[in-house]
Amino acid sequence: MINKPGYKTTDIGEIPKDWDAVRLGDKRFFVILASGIDHFTGTKRYLSTKSIENDEIVNVECEITFDKRPSRANMQPKLSSVWFAKMKNTVKVYCFTNSNMREETERFILSTGFAGVLCKDGIDPTYLKQVFLSDYFNREKNELASGSTQQAVNNEGILSILVPLPPLLEQQKIASIISTAHELTKETSEIIQKTQELKKSLTQQLLTKGVGHAKFKQTEIGEIPEEWTHMRIGEISRVVRGSTPRPARDPRYFGGSFDWITVSELTKDRGIFLRDTSMRITEEGAKRSRRVEPGTLLLANSGFSLGVPKITQITGYINDGIAALLDLSQCVVPSFLYYCLSRLTPYLRSVVARGVDQPNLNTTLISELEIPIPPVAEQKRIADVLYSIDEKVERETEYRYKLEILRKGLMKDLLTGRVRVKVD
């Protein structure tokens, strides 16, 4: 094998000549922390593996004392230590750096479900954290995992894992670049969450109070503006159920050129519209299914997507896990109806959950649902406001996806030395 200029071949692949490939058991660089904690007075916070999501604390398992604590609360954090969950197919990492974590090392006790690696001089903990978050490291960890119930990597396996080791300044620069991309991803997630909270609040306000109303009346569906009315779904549309050709996966019916809309397609994208579908049926399959035209409002009536609405923008054929609202009255705007049904999704799921008598939503139950009916112009105004928020969520979600792809690409390139960073 011929190496690129400036690179060498190691057991972890080709890396720059001035890098090393070292095992976590190499005592020149690392110490694998043993179980056991220092005696303490008062209380501390216990971090189980459930407490960490990716590389953040999302919740504290409980408050503990030295004498009253779970048996697994037995790992002592130290400055410059990096921790990862030992379980297979689990990416949970937390880092205690020298710069700002002294108080945290005194505040927390960790679960024995974590492995702690103490970094010696020449190792930047934030760099090692990025290694532990990488696909490479987690593939290695998963291959070494063992156990009959919950598979996990043991200390012997941990000691054997090789990690790439650039010079210290390059470690710091790599960690900084990847961390910046990760912070952008987190900031985008926070924007999405806040926008979704705003939408939830506005939906409640707009679908009960409307826009600019001063007088209200009590009805069977609660208080609504005096100018509004309310109607059952069955009064404004014809509710029908889709049809699935049988037997399933029969080549006579499936794999053709007609768009086939299944329940899973309704939750594939976050937006209100169904713009395409990944499955097809044949002409014979289409004859045994139900055709829907663009603009039709669909509602999942079974499965994990139960109660989820969607407005199709394509001509397609729906399976028997979907209900369609056909012949929609001109007094209702489809996008307004979509938001009304979205608001009812939790209720519909609670109805189904009440017992075996109603394992799926049937057309009768859907037809009996009552919704508010504002004037058409106000419906459009309400739907436009909510749709603008949905569009923002969709844009930010797409941006977050691209950032995540960028971060993973950076990790792959920078942690292998395929792309070198400039160190001042």
C-alpha positions in Angstrom: 0.0 0.0 0.0 1.4 3.4 -1.0 0.7 6.2 1.5 0.0 9.7 0.6 2.9 12.1 1.2 3.0 13.0 4.9 0.8 10.0 6.0 1.5 6.6 7.5 -0.5 3.3 7.8 -1.6 2.3 11.3 -4.1 -0.2 12.8 -6.8 2.5 12.6 -6.0 3.3 9.0 -3.9 6.1 7.3 -3.1 9.0 9.6 -0.6 11.9 9.4 3.0 11.0 10.2 3.1 13.3 13.2 0.1 11.7 14.8 0.0 8.5 16.9 -2.5 5.7 17.2 -2.6 4.8 20.9 -4.8 2.5 23.0 -6.9 3.8 25.9 -4.9 1.4 28.0 -1.7 3.3 27.3 -0.7 4.7 30.7 1.4 7.4 29.2 -1.7 9.2 28.2 -4.8 7.8 29.9 -6.0 6.3 33.2 -9.2 4.1 33.2 -10.9 5.2 36.4 -12.0 2.4 38.7 -15.3 2.2 40.6 -15.5 3.6 44.1 -16.2 7.1 45.4 -14.8 9.4 48.1 -16.8 9.8 51.3 -18.9 12.9 51.3 -21.3 14.7 53.6 -24.6 16.2 52.5 -26.1 15.3 49.1 -24.9 14.9 45.6 -26.6 14.5 42.3 -26.6 11.0 40.7 -26.1 10.8 36.9 -27.3 7.5 35.4 -27.0 6.7 31.7 -30.5 8.0 31.4 -29.3 11.4 32.6 -27.2 12.0 29.5 -28.4 12.5 26.0 -25.6 12.7 23.4 -23.2 14.9 25.3 -25.6 16.8 27.6 -27.2 16.3 31.0 -31.0 16.2 30.4 -32.1 15.2 33.9 -30.6 14.2 37.2 -31.7 10.7 38.3 -31.9 11.6 42.0 -30.3 13.3 45.0 -28.1 10.8 47.0 -26.2 10.7 50.2 -23.1 8.6 50.7 -25.0 6.0 52.8 -28.2 6.1 50.8 -27.5 5.7 47.2 -28.2 3.2 44.4 -25.6 0.5 44.2 -24.6 1.7 40.7 -23.9 5.2 42.0 -20.2 4.4 42.4 -18.1 6.4 39.9 -16.2 9.5 41.0 -15.7 12.2 38.4 -12.4 14.0 38.2 -11.1 17.0 36.4 -9.9 16.2 32.9 -11.9 13.0 32.7 -14.2 12.0 29.9 -17.0 9.5 30.3 -18.9 7.3 27.9 -21.8 4.9 28.3 -20.5 1.3 28.0 -23.7 -0.2 26.5 -23.8 -1.3 22.9 -25.5 1.0 20.4 -25.6 3.8 23.0 -23.9 7.2 22.4 -23.7 9.1 25.7 -20.6 11.1 26.5 -19.8 13.7 29.2 -16.6 15.6 29.8 -15.2 17.3 32.9 -12.7 19.8 31.6 -10.1 21.7 33.7 -11.5 25.1 32.7 -14.9 25.2 34.3 -15.9 21.9 35.7 -14.3 21.7 39.2 -17.7 22.4 40.9 -19.3 19.7 38.7 -16.9 17.1 39.9 -17.9 17.8 43.4 -21.6 18.0 42.6 -22.1 14.7 40.7 -21.7 10.9 41.2 -21.9 8.8 38.0 -23.3 5.3 37.3 -21.1 2.3 36.8 -22.8 2.2 33.4 -20.2 4.8 32.4 -16.5 4.3 31.8 -14.3 7.2 32.9 -11.0 8.0 31.1 -8.6 10.4 32.9 -6.5 12.4 30.4 -2.9 13.0 31.3 -0.6 15.8 30.0 -0.7 16.1 26.3 -4.3 15.0 25.9 -7.1 17.5 25.6 -10.3 16.2 27.2 -12.6 18.0 24.8 -10.7 16.3 21.9 -11.2 12.9 23.5 -14.9 13.7 23.9 -15.2 14.2 20.2 -13.4 10.9 19.6 -15.9 9.1 21.9 -18.8 10.7 20.0 -17.4 9.6 16.6 -18.8 6.8 14.5 -15.4 5.1 14.5 -15.2 4.9 18.3 -18.7 3.6 18.7 -18.2 0.9 16.0 -15.2 -0.3 18.0 -17.1 -0.2 21.2 -20.0 -2.1 19.8 -17.8 -4.8 18.3 -16.2 -5.4 21.7 -19.5 -5.4 23.7 -20.5 -8.7 25.3 -23.2 -10.0 27.7 -26.3 -12.1 27.6 -28.9 -9.5 28.4 -27.6 -5.9 28.0 -24.4 -6.0 26.0 -21.6 -3.6 27.1 -17.9 -3.2 26.7 -15.8 -4.3 29.7 -12.6 -2.8 31.0 -10.4 -5.2 29.0 -12.2 -4.1 25.8 -11.9 -0.5 26.7 -8.1 -0.8 27.3 -7.7 -2.2 23.8 -9.5 0.5 21.8 -7.2 2.5 19.6 -7.7 6.3 19.2 -6.0 8.8 16.9 -3.7 11.2 18.7 -2.6 14.5 17.0 -0.3 17.0 18.7 -1.9 18.8 21.5 -2.5 22.1 19.7 -4.1 20.3 16.8 -6.3 18.3 19.3 -7.5 21.6 20.7 -8.2 23.2 17.3 -10.1 20.0 16.1 -12.2 20.0 19.2 -13.0 23.7 18.9 -14.2 23.3 15.2 -16.4 20.3 15.9 -17.8 21.8 19.1 -18.7 25.0 17.2 -20.7 23.0 14.6 -22.3 21.1 17.4 -23.3 24.3 19.3 -24.9 25.6 16.1 -26.9 22.4 15.9 -28.0 22.8 19.5 -29.0 26.4 19.0 -31.1 25.4 16.0 -32.8 22.7 18.0 -33.6 25.3 20.7 -35.1 27.6 18.0 -37.2 24.7 16.7 -38.4 23.9 20.2 -39.4 27.5 21.0 -41.1 27.9 17.7 -43.1 24.7 18.3 -44.1 26.0 21.7 -45.2 29.2 20.1 -47.3 27.3 17.6 -49.0 25.2 20.3 -50.0 28.4 22.2 -51.1 30.2 19.1 -53.1 27.2 17.8 -55.0 27.1 21.1 -55.7 30.8 21.0 -56.6 31.1 17.3 -58.9 28.0 17.2 -60.9 29.1 20.2 -60.7 32.9 20.2 -60.1 33.7 16.6 -58.8 37.1 15.5 -60.1 40.3 16.9 -63.3 39.1 18.6 -64.8 40.7 21.6 -68.0 38.6 22.1 -68.1 34.9 22.7 -70.7 32.1 23.3 -70.8 28.8 25.0 -71.2 25.8 22.7 -70.9 22.0 22.8 -67.2 22.4 21.9 -66.5 25.2 24.3 -66.4 28.9 24.1 -66.1 30.3 20.6 -66.7 33.8 19.0 -70.3 34.7 18.5 -69.8 35.0 14.7 -68.6 31.4 14.5 -70.6 28.2 14.2 -69.5 24.6 14.7 -70.2 21.4 12.6 -69.4 17.7 12.6 -66.8 16.4 10.1 -69.6 14.3 8.5 -71.6 17.5 7.8 -68.7 19.1 5.8 -67.2 16.1 4.1 -67.7 12.4 3.2 -65.4 10.3 5.3 -64.1 7.2 3.5 -61.5 4.6 4.3 -58.7 3.5 2.0 -58.2 0.0 0.7 -55.2 -2.3 0.5 -54.9 -4.9 -2.2 -54.6 -8.4 -0.8 -52.4 -10.4 -0.4 -49.8 -7.9 0.7 -46.6 -7.6 -1.4 -48.3 -9.5 -4.3 -46.3 -8.4 -7.4 -49.6 -8.2 -9.3 -50.5 -5.2 -7.1 -47.3 -3.7 -5.8 -44.2 -2.1 -7.5 -45.9 -0.4 -10.4 -46.0 3.3 -11.4 -49.0 4.6 -9.3 -48.3 6.5 -6.0 -49.1 4.4 -3.0 -49.8 6.3 0.2 -49.4 4.4 3.4 -49.7 5.5 7.0 -45.9 5.9 7.4 -45.9 8.5 4.6 -48.1 10.8 6.7 -45.3 11.2 9.2 -42.3 11.1 6.9 -42.1 14.9 6.6 -43.0 17.5 9.3 -45.0 19.8 6.9 -48.7 19.8 6.4 -48.5 18.6 2.8 -47.7 15.2 1.4 -45.6 16.0 -1.7 -44.4 12.5 -2.7 -44.4 8.9 -1.8 -41.7 6.2 -1.8 -44.0 3.3 -2.7 -45.9 2.4 -5.8 -48.7 0.1 -6.9 -49.6 -1.4 -10.3 -52.7 -0.6 -12.3 -54.3 -3.8 -11.0 -53.4 -2.6 -7.4 -54.9 0.8 -8.1 -58.2 -0.9 -9.1 -58.4 -2.5 -5.7 -57.5 0.7 -3.7 -59.0 4.2 -3.3 -57.8 7.1 -5.4 -57.4 10.6 -3.9 -56.8 13.8 -5.7 -54.5 16.8 -4.8 -56.0 18.9 -2.0 -57.6 15.9 -0.2 -57.2 15.9 3.5 -56.0 12.5 4.8 -56.1 11.2 8.4 -54.2 8.2 9.8 -56.7 5.9 11.5 -54.3 3.3 12.8 -50.7 2.6 14.0 -48.3 4.9 15.6 -49.3 7.7 13.3 -53.0 7.5 14.4 -54.7 10.9 14.3 -52.0 12.5 12.1 -53.5 14.6 9.3 -52.0 15.5 5.9 -53.1 17.3 2.8 -52.0 15.5 -0.3 -50.5 17.4 -3.2 -50.3 14.4 -5.4 -52.8 12.0 -7.0 -52.4 8.7 -5.3 -54.0 5.6 -3.7 -54.5 5.2 0.0 -54.2 2.0 2.1 -56.7 0.9 4.7 -54.9 2.6 7.5 -55.9 6.0 6.1 -59.2 7.9 6.0 -59.9 10.5 3.4 -62.2 13.5 3.7 -63.9 13.8 0.3 -66.3 16.3 -1.2 -65.3 19.0 1.3 -67.8 21.8 1.8 -66.9 25.2 0.4 -67.5 26.6 3.9 -64.2 25.0 5.1 -60.6 25.8 4.0 -58.6 22.5 3.9 -55.5 24.0 5.7 -57.8 25.3 8.5 -59.3 21.9 8.8 -55.8 20.4 9.0 -55.0 22.5 12.0 -58.3 21.6 13.7 -57.6 17.9 13.2 -54.0 18.3 14.4 -55.2 19.8 17.6 -57.6 16.8 18.1 -54.8 14.2 17.6 -54.2 13.7 21.3 -57.9 13.3 21.9 -58.3 10.7 19.1 -55.4 8.7 20.5 -56.9 8.8 24.0 -60.2 7.5 22.6 -58.5 4.5 20.9 -56.5 3.8 24.1 -59.6 3.4 26.2 -60.2 -0.2 25.2 -60.3 -3.0 22.7 -63.7 -1.9 21.4 -62.0 0.9 19.4 -58.6 -0.4 18.2 -58.7 1.9 15.2 -60.4 5.1 14.2 -63.4 4.3 12.2 -65.2 6.6 9.7 -68.2 7.0 12.1 -66.0 8.3 14.9 -64.2 10.7 12.6 -67.5 11.9 11.1 -68.8 12.7 14.6 -65.9 15.0 15.5 -67.0 18.6 15.9 -64.9 21.5 14.8 -65.3 25.3 14.9 -66.3 27.0 11.7 -65.2 30.7 11.4 -66.0 32.7 8.2 -63.9 31.5 5.3 -61.7 34.7 5.2 -60.9 34.2 8.9 -60.1 30.5 8.4 -57.6 31.5 5.7 -56.1 34.1 8.0 -55.7 31.6 10.9 -54.3 28.9 8.6 -51.8 31.3 7.1 -50.4 32.3 10.5 -50.0 28.7 11.6 -48.6 27.7 8.3 -45.9 30.4 8.5 -44.8 28.9 11.8 -44.8 25.4 10.3 -42.6 26.7 7.4 -40.1 28.2 9.9 -40.0 24.8 11.8 -39.5 23.1 8.5 -36.7 25.4 7.4 -34.9 25.2 10.8 -35.3 21.4 10.8 -33.7 21.2 7.3 -30.9 23.5 8.5 -30.3 21.4 11.6 -30.1 18.3 9.4 -27.5 20.0 7.2 -25.5 21.0 10.2 -25.6 17.5 11.6 -24.3 16.2 8.2 -21.6 18.9 8.3 -20.6 17.9 11.9 -20.3 14.3 11.1 -18.3 15.1 8.0 -16.0 17.3 10.0 -15.6 14.5 12.6 -14.7 12.0 9.9 -12.2 14.2 8.2 -10.6 16.0 11.2 -10.3 12.9 13.5 -8.5 10.9 10.8 -6.3 13.7 9.6 -7.8 13.5 6.2 -8.2 17.3 6.5 -5.6 19.1 8.6 -6.3 22.2 10.6 -4.0 25.1 10.6 -2.4 25.6 14.0 -1.2 29.2 14.8 
